[in-house]
Amino acid sequence: MNKRSQVILLTVLSTVLGLLTMLTVGTLSWSLVKGVPGIAIGVFGSIASALLLQWQFGSGVSITAAGIAAMIASYAALACAEIVPAGTIDWAISGALYGAIIGIPLAIVLTLPKVFFIALKDSKPRG
């Protein structure tokens, strides 16, 4: 796998892990995730997983992009509580779908500047 696709894949994975962290905590205890604390849990989970993946694979994760995308994805998942009963498995599934529909493309778009600079760095003549 080349460096550019690794950056995108690991950033998306970090975003999804942050979203799943928030959904898991929200299913166990809705009172912990309602409002801003839920968004913070999603961002914290995303940044923690991004740091872990960066430690494992080298500098291949855009931590900022993963955190921002997880923030928006967590907000979208929390907003699903307006439609389905909050803290239920139904909420977790619909929240995961809505959050992923918004979070994954956003993570890809926010990772593009890092991918561009990697491509630019690789194309420079050495010498």
C-alpha positions as CSV (number, residue, x, y, z in Angstrom):
1,M,0.0,0.0,0.0
2,N,1.4,3.4,-0.9
3,K,1.8,6.2,1.6
4,R,-1.0,8.3,0.3
5,S,-3.7,5.6,0.5
6,Q,-2.4,4.6,3.9
7,V,-2.9,8.1,5.2
8,I,-6.5,8.2,3.9
9,L,-7.3,4.7,5.2
10,L,-5.9,5.2,8.7
11,T,-7.6,8.6,9.0
12,V,-11.0,7.1,8.1
13,L,-10.4,4.2,10.5
14,S,-9.6,6.6,13.3
15,T,-12.8,8.6,12.5
16,V,-14.9,5.4,12.6
17,L,-13.3,4.3,15.8
18,G,-14.1,7.6,17.5
19,L,-17.7,7.4,16.3
20,L,-18.0,3.8,17.5
21,T,-16.6,4.8,20.9
22,M,-19.2,7.4,21.4
23,L,-22.0,5.1,20.2
24,T,-20.8,2.3,22.6
25,V,-20.7,4.7,25.6
26,G,-24.1,6.1,24.5
27,T,-25.7,2.7,24.4
28,L,-24.4,1.8,27.8
29,S,-25.3,5.2,29.4
30,W,-27.2,7.9,27.5
31,S,-26.7,10.5,30.2
32,L,-22.9,10.4,29.6
33,V,-23.1,11.3,25.9
34,K,-26.0,13.7,25.5
35,G,-24.8,17.0,24.3
36,V,-21.2,18.2,24.2
37,P,-19.8,15.4,26.3
38,G,-20.8,12.9,23.6
39,I,-19.0,14.9,20.9
40,A,-16.0,15.1,23.2
41,I,-16.0,11.3,23.7
42,G,-16.1,10.8,19.9
43,V,-13.2,13.2,19.4
44,F,-11.2,11.7,22.2
45,G,-11.7,8.2,20.9
46,S,-10.7,9.3,17.4
47,I,-7.6,11.1,18.5
48,A,-6.5,8.3,20.8
49,S,-6.9,5.7,18.0
50,A,-5.1,8.0,15.6
51,L,-2.2,8.4,18.0
52,L,-2.1,4.6,18.5
53,L,-2.2,4.0,14.7
54,Q,0.4,6.6,14.1
55,W,2.6,4.9,16.7
56,Q,2.0,1.5,15.0
57,F,2.4,2.5,11.4
58,G,4.6,5.6,11.5
59,S,3.4,9.1,10.5
60,G,0.5,7.8,8.4
61,V,-2.6,9.4,10.1
62,S,-3.9,12.9,9.8
63,I,-4.9,13.4,13.5
64,T,-6.5,16.8,12.9
65,A,-8.7,15.5,10.1
66,A,-9.7,12.4,12.1
67,G,-10.7,14.6,15.1
68,I,-12.7,17.1,13.1
69,A,-14.5,14.4,11.1
70,A,-15.3,12.4,14.3
71,M,-16.7,15.6,15.9
72,I,-19.1,16.1,13.0
73,A,-19.9,12.4,12.8
74,S,-20.6,12.2,16.6
75,Y,-22.9,15.3,16.3
76,A,-24.8,13.6,13.5
77,A,-25.1,10.4,15.5
78,L,-26.4,12.3,18.5
79,A,-28.9,14.1,16.4
80,C,-30.5,10.7,15.5
81,A,-31.8,10.7,19.1
82,E,-34.4,13.2,17.8
83,I,-35.8,10.4,15.5
84,V,-35.3,7.2,17.4
85,P,-35.3,6.5,21.1
86,A,-32.0,7.7,22.6
87,G,-29.5,5.2,24.0
88,T,-31.0,2.1,22.3
89,I,-29.5,-0.3,19.8
90,D,-31.7,1.2,17.2
91,W,-30.2,4.6,17.9
92,A,-26.7,3.1,17.8
93,I,-27.3,1.6,14.4
94,S,-29.0,4.6,12.8
95,G,-26.4,6.9,14.5
96,A,-23.6,4.8,13.1
97,L,-25.1,5.0,9.6
98,Y,-25.7,8.8,9.7
99,G,-22.4,9.5,11.4
100,A,-20.5,7.4,8.9
101,I,-22.3,8.9,5.9
102,I,-21.1,12.3,7.0
103,G,-17.8,11.5,8.8
104,I,-16.1,9.2,6.3
105,P,-16.3,11.6,3.3
106,L,-15.4,14.5,5.5
107,A,-12.3,12.6,6.8
108,I,-11.2,11.9,3.2
109,V,-11.7,15.5,2.1
110,L,-9.8,16.8,5.2
111,T,-7.0,14.4,4.6
112,L,-6.4,15.6,1.0
113,P,-4.0,18.4,1.9
114,K,-1.7,16.0,3.7
115,V,-1.9,13.6,0.8
116,F,-1.1,16.5,-1.6
117,F,2.0,17.4,0.4
118,I,3.1,13.8,0.5
119,A,2.8,13.6,-3.3
120,L,4.6,16.9,-3.6
121,K,7.4,15.7,-1.4
122,D,7.7,12.5,-3.3
123,S,7.9,14.3,-6.7
124,K,10.7,16.6,-5.7
125,P,14.0,15.7,-7.4
126,R,16.6,14.6,-4.8
127,G,20.1,15.9,-5.0
